[in-house]
Amino acid sequence: MNAIHMNKWDMSNKKTELLLLRVTTAVCLAFGIVSVVASFQANSNSMLFDGLYSLIQSVFILGSGWIVSLLFRKENREFQFGYGAFEPFFIAIRSTVMLLMTFSIAASALRAILTGGYAIDVGIAFKINMVSLVLCLIVYGVLVVQAKRLKSPMLRVEARSWLIDAAISFAAVLAMVLIFYANKKGYTRLALYIDPIVTIFFIVGLAPMLVKQLLQSSRELLGAAPSSSIQKDLEHIAKRHVKREGFRKSSLFAIQHGRSLSVTLYFYLKEERSLLELDALRTNILVDLRSYSSWLEADVVFTLDPSWVPLAMPLAVASV
C-alpha cells in the first residue's frame, strides 16, 4: 500500500502495530535466552525446542517491524507498486526457517530415543515452562485481538507463533509431569524416553501448520487470487454498481499480497457517457472499494467495446 493513501487512522495503526512487535520481541528474546540456558542445565530437548523457537521468533519479530514500516512507505522508482509483496515473502522465509529448526529438533529427539533416552532435571524445567506457558497465552490473546482490530496479517502470524510457543511449553510441562510420576512409580527406565517422545509427537502436530502457512504465502507471491469470501465481497460491490448505473456487466480480477489487495475492475457500458460522468462514477466505486479495505488499490475501467480487453489482460478472454 502506498504511503500517499495513508490517513491518520492508518498511521495510528502503524504505531500500534510496531509497538506490539517491539514489546513482543523483548519478551520473546528474554524467555528464549532463559529457556535455552535452562535446557542445558535440565538436559531437556523439549525445553531446548521451546527456547530455540523463542529465540528464532524474536529475530523474525524484529524483521516483522521492518516489513510493517515498509508497507507504509511511499512507492519509489525501484518499487513503483509499493511493498505489499514483501509481507508474504517474509512470512514464507520465516515458515521455512521454522520448519528446518523443527525437523532438526525432531531428528535430535529421535536419536535420543534410539540411543537410550536421557534423564532431565524436572524441578528446573517445570517452573520455567509453566511461566512460559502462562506468558505465551497472555501475549497470544493480546495479539489476536489487535490483529483483528488492525486487520494485520503480520500480527496474525505473530499470534499464531505465540500459540505454537504456548503449545510447545504445554508439551514440555506435560513431559515434566509424566517424568515426575514415572520416576515416582519406579518406572525410571521409561522416564528416560518421555521427553524426546513428547517432543517428536508435538513436532508432528506442529509441522502441518507451518507447511500450510508456507503454502499460503507462496500462493500470494505467485499472484494467486484472494480467498473466495474476499472475491465474493468484491464482486458484490461491482454488481451493486452494475445494477445502480445500468451497466451491461462487470469483470473483476484481483490478487492479494499479505494485507494488500490489487484489483482491476472492468465495467461494460450500454451507451456512451461523458468523461466527467465516468470520472464521478469511478470516484464512487473507488470509495466503496476503499471502505471495504484501506489496503486496497484498484483500477476501474469503463468500455463500450470490450474487444480490446483480452489484449490488456489475457485471462479476461473467457469473460468477454
C-alpha positions in Angstrom: 0.0 0.0 0.0 1.4 3.4 -0.9 2.1 5.8 1.8 0.3 8.6 -0.1 -3.0 6.9 0.6 -2.5 6.7 4.3 -4.7 8.7 6.7 -4.4 9.4 10.4 -6.2 6.2 11.3 -3.7 4.2 9.2 -0.7 5.9 10.8 -2.1 5.3 14.3 -2.5 1.6 13.4 1.1 1.6 12.2 2.4 2.9 15.5 0.2 0.4 17.5 1.4 -2.5 15.3 5.1 -1.5 15.7 4.8 -1.0 19.4 3.2 -4.5 19.8 6.0 -6.0 17.7 8.8 -4.3 19.8 7.3 -5.4 23.1 6.8 -9.0 22.0 10.4 -9.0 20.6 11.8 -8.1 24.0 9.6 -10.6 25.9 10.4 -13.4 23.3 14.1 -12.8 23.3 14.3 -12.7 27.2 12.4 -16.0 27.6 14.3 -17.6 24.7 17.6 -17.0 26.3 16.4 -18.2 29.7 14.9 -21.3 28.2 18.0 -22.3 26.2 20.3 -21.8 29.2 17.9 -23.7 31.5 17.5 -26.5 28.9 21.2 -27.3 29.2 21.0 -27.4 33.0 17.9 -29.5 32.9 19.1 -31.6 29.9 15.7 -31.3 28.2 15.1 -31.5 24.4 11.6 -30.2 24.7 12.7 -27.2 26.7 15.6 -26.6 24.2 13.0 -26.7 21.4 10.9 -24.1 23.2 13.9 -21.8 23.8 15.2 -22.0 20.3 11.8 -21.4 18.9 11.5 -18.3 21.0 15.0 -17.0 20.0 14.3 -17.5 16.3 10.9 -16.0 16.7 12.4 -12.9 18.3 14.7 -12.4 15.4 11.8 -12.6 13.0 9.6 -10.3 15.0 12.3 -7.6 14.5 12.0 -8.3 10.8 8.3 -8.0 11.1 8.6 -4.5 12.4 10.8 -3.6 9.4 8.3 -5.1 7.0 5.4 -3.2 8.6 7.4 0.1 8.2 7.9 -0.8 4.5 4.2 -1.3 3.9 3.5 2.3 5.0 6.3 3.7 2.9 5.7 5.7 -0.3 6.4 3.9 -3.6 9.7 4.8 -5.4 11.3 4.2 -8.7 12.6 0.8 -7.6 9.2 -0.4 -6.2 6.7 1.5 -8.2 3.7 -0.5 -6.9 4.7 -0.4 -3.2 6.0 -3.1 -0.9 2.9 -5.3 -0.4 4.7 -8.5 -1.7 7.3 -8.1 1.0 4.8 -9.4 3.6 4.1 -12.9 2.2 7.8 -13.1 1.1 8.9 -12.6 4.7 6.3 -15.0 6.1 7.5 -17.7 3.6 11.1 -17.3 4.7 10.0 -17.4 8.4 7.9 -20.5 7.9 10.8 -22.3 6.1 13.3 -21.5 8.8 10.9 -22.6 11.5 10.3 -25.9 9.6 14.1 -26.5 9.3 14.5 -25.9 13.0 11.6 -28.1 13.8 12.9 -31.0 11.8 16.4 -30.6 13.3 15.0 -30.9 16.8 12.9 -33.9 15.8 16.0 -35.6 14.4 17.8 -34.9 17.7 14.9 -36.3 19.7 14.8 -39.4 17.5 18.5 -40.1 18.0 17.9 -39.8 21.8 15.2 -42.5 21.6 17.4 -44.8 19.6 20.3 -44.4 22.0 18.5 -45.0 25.3 16.9 -41.6 26.1 18.1 -39.2 28.7 17.4 -38.0 32.3 16.4 -34.5 33.0 16.1 -32.2 36.0 12.3 -31.9 36.4 12.4 -29.1 39.0 14.1 -26.5 36.9 12.3 -27.3 33.7 8.8 -27.4 35.2 9.0 -24.0 36.7 10.3 -22.2 33.7 7.9 -23.9 31.3 4.9 -23.1 33.5 5.9 -19.4 33.4 6.5 -19.6 29.7 3.1 -21.2 29.1 1.1 -18.6 31.0 3.0 -15.7 29.4 2.6 -17.1 25.9 -1.1 -17.4 26.3 -1.4 -13.8 27.5 0.6 -12.5 24.6 -1.4 -14.7 22.2 -4.7 -13.3 23.5 -3.5 -9.7 23.1 -2.2 -10.2 19.6 -5.3 -12.0 18.4 -7.5 -9.1 19.5 -5.2 -6.5 18.0 -4.6 -8.4 14.7 -8.4 -8.5 14.2 -8.8 -4.8 15.1 -5.9 -3.6 12.8 -6.6 -6.2 10.1 -2.9 -7.1 10.2 -1.7 -10.4 8.6 1.7 -9.8 10.3 0.1 -9.7 13.8 -2.0 -12.8 12.9 1.2 -14.7 12.1 2.8 -13.4 15.3 -0.3 -14.5 17.3 -0.1 -18.0 15.7 3.6 -18.2 16.5 2.8 -17.4 20.2 0.1 -20.0 20.2 2.6 -22.5 18.9 5.1 -21.4 21.5 2.4 -21.9 24.2 1.7 -25.4 22.8 5.4 -26.2 22.9 5.5 -25.0 26.6 2.5 -27.1 27.3 4.1 -30.2 25.8 7.2 -29.5 27.9 5.1 -29.2 31.1 3.3 -32.4 30.2 6.6 -34.1 29.7 7.8 -32.9 33.2 4.6 -34.2 34.8 4.9 -37.6 33.1 8.5 -37.9 34.0 7.8 -37.0 37.7 5.1 -39.6 38.0 7.1 -42.3 36.1 10.1 -41.8 38.5 7.7 -41.8 41.5 6.2 -45.1 40.5 9.5 -46.7 39.8 9.5 -46.6 36.0 12.9 -44.8 35.8 13.9 -46.5 32.6 10.6 -45.4 30.9 11.2 -41.8 32.2 14.3 -41.5 30.0 12.2 -41.7 26.9 9.3 -39.4 27.8 10.9 -36.0 26.9 12.1 -37.0 23.4 8.8 -38.9 22.6 6.7 -35.9 23.7 8.9 -33.6 21.6 8.5 -35.7 18.4 4.7 -36.1 18.9 4.4 -32.4 19.3 6.5 -31.6 16.2 4.5 -34.0 14.1 1.4 -32.0 15.1 3.1 -28.6 14.6 4.6 -29.2 11.1 1.3 -29.1 9.1 0.5 -25.7 10.5 3.9 -24.3 9.4 3.6 -26.0 6.0 0.1 -24.5 5.5 1.5 -21.1 6.4 4.3 -21.5 3.9 2.0 -22.7 1.1 -0.4 -19.7 1.6 2.4 -17.2 1.5 3.8 -18.9 -1.6 0.4 -18.7 -3.3 0.3 -15.0 -2.7 3.8 -14.5 -4.0 2.9 -16.3 -7.2 -0.1 -14.0 -7.8 -2.9 -16.2 -6.7 -6.4 -14.7 -6.3 -7.6 -13.9 -2.7 -9.9 -16.2 -0.8 -13.3 -16.9 -2.2 -15.0 -14.9 0.5 -13.0 -11.8 -0.4 -13.7 -12.3 -4.1 -17.4 -12.6 -3.4 -17.4 -9.4 -1.4 -15.6 -7.5 -4.2 -18.0 -9.0 -6.8 -20.9 -7.9 -4.7 -19.6 -4.3 -4.7 -19.2 -4.4 -8.5 -22.6 -5.9 -9.2 -24.2 -3.3 -6.9 -22.8 -0.6 -9.2 -23.8 -2.5 -12.4 -27.4 -2.6 -11.2 -27.4 1.0 -9.9 -25.8 2.6 -13.0 -27.3 0.3 -15.7 -24.1 -1.2 -17.0 -24.2 -4.3 -19.1 -21.9 -6.3 -16.8 -18.6 -6.2 -14.9 -15.4 -8.3 -14.8 -13.2 -8.3 -11.7 -9.6 -9.6 -11.3 -7.7 -9.5 -8.0 -4.5 -10.7 -6.3 -3.5 -10.5 -2.7 -0.1 -9.8 -1.1 -0.5 -10.1 2.6 -2.9 -7.4 3.7 -2.7 -5.6 0.3 -5.3 -6.2 -2.4 -4.8 -5.2 -6.1 -8.0 -5.1 -8.1 -8.7 -4.4 -11.8 -12.4 -3.9 -12.4 -14.0 -3.6 -15.9 -17.5 -2.1 -16.4 -19.1 -2.7 -19.8 -21.4 0.2 -20.8 -24.6 0.0 -22.8 -24.2 3.5 -24.3 -21.6 6.2 -24.5 -21.3 8.5 -21.5 -19.3 11.7 -20.9 -15.9 11.7 -19.4 -17.0 13.8 -16.5 -19.8 11.4 -15.7 -17.5 8.4 -15.8 -15.0 10.1 -13.6 -17.7 10.7 -11.0 -18.8 7.1 -11.2 -15.2 5.9 -10.8 -14.8 8.0 -7.7 -18.0 6.4 -6.1 -16.8 2.9 -7.0 -13.3 3.5 -5.5 -14.8 5.0 -2.3 -16.9 1.8 -1.9 -13.8 -0.4 -2.6 -11.7 1.5 -0.2 -14.4 1.3 2.5 -14.1 -2.4 2.2 -10.3 -2.3 2.8 -7.9 0.6 3.3 -5.2 -1.7 1.9 -6.9 -2.0 -1.5 -5.7 -0.4 -4.7 -7.9 -0.6 -7.8 -8.0 0.3 -11.5 -11.6 1.0 -12.6 -12.0 0.8 -16.4 -15.1 1.7 -18.5 -15.6 0.5 -22.1 -18.2 0.3 -24.8 -16.2 -2.1 -27.0 -14.7 -5.0 -24.9 -12.8 -6.5 -27.8 -9.5 -4.8 -26.6 -9.7 -6.2 -23.0 -8.0 -9.6 -23.8 -5.0 -7.6 -25.1 -4.7 -5.9 -21.7 -5.4 -9.0 -19.6 -5.4 -12.4 -21.4 -7.3 -14.0 -18.6 -10.3 -11.8 -19.4 -10.9 -13.7 -22.7 -13.2 -16.2 -21.1 -15.2 -13.4 -19.5 -15.8 -11.2 -22.6 
